[in-house]
Amino acid sequence: AQTVTQSQPEMSVQEAETVTLSCTYDTSESDYYLFWYKQPPSRQMILVIRQEAYKQQNATENRFSVNFQKAAKSFSLKISDSQLGDAAMYFCAYGAGGTSYGKLTFGQGTILTVHP
Amino acid sequence: ETGVTQTPRHLVMGMTNKKSLKCEQHLGHNAMYWYKQSAKKPLELMFVYNFKEQTENNSVPSRFSPECPNSSHLFLHLHTLQPEDSALYLCASSQDPRSYNSPLHFGNGTRLTVT
C-alpha cells in the first residue's frame, strides 16, 4: 500500500521569506502523480501544484516549486516570497497512474503560519 | 465562489438520527467523491462515483450510504452514527477520474458532530 508522510506538523515563516515543506512517500509503482494541496480556514482544499513521476523537471507555479527526488521518494514544496495568504494547512498527496479512478493518498498535513 | 457546493456547513446529530449531506458541482464534471477528514488523521477516500456509477467503496461502514442521482449531485445518507464518525466530510469532483490532468475540485466540507 502507498503511504505519504509529512514529518513537520507545523512550520512558520516570516512574510517575504522562503519556506520548504517536506513530504516522503512509499510506492512500488512506476507511474504515479504527486500533489500539494492547500486548505485555508475556509476548509476548501485547493490544488497548489502537481508533478508527474515520469517528468524529471521539477514543477513550478509562480511562487511555488517542488523538489522531486524520485529515487529518494521525496517531494518537497518550496514557497518563495511568502505572503500572509499562504497561511494554511498543506497536504501532500499521491495518486497512482492507470485506472485508479482519482484515488489519492494524503499525508497528515503541515500547518503553515506566516508572520508579518 | 466554489464550483462545488456542500450543505449543510455544520451538522450536529445524535446517534439515533438520520441525516443527509448534499454536494452539488457546477463544473460539468463526470466524477464525484466523498472524503473524510478526521482530526490528526490524513484524508480518507470513502466513495467514488463515475458517471453516476459507484466505482469505489473504501471499506466504509454501512451506516454511511452514498447516492448519486446524476453527475452533478452527490448525497451521503447517515444513520446510527458513532461519536468517532465526527469529522469534516469533503466532497470533490473531477472531469475524468482516470486522468490526473483533471485535478480534484473540493467543496468547503460539512463539519459533522455526532453526540
Interface residues (C-beta under 8 A of the other chain):
Chain A: V4 Y33 F35 S42 R43 Q44 M45 I46 L47 R50 E52 F91 A93 G95 G97 G98 T99 S100 Y101 G102 K103 L104 T105 F106 G107 Q108 G109
Chain B: T2 A31 Y33 K40 K41 P42 L43 L45 V48 N50 T55 E56 L88 L90 A92 S94 P97 R98 Y100 P103 L104 F106 G107 N108 G109 R111
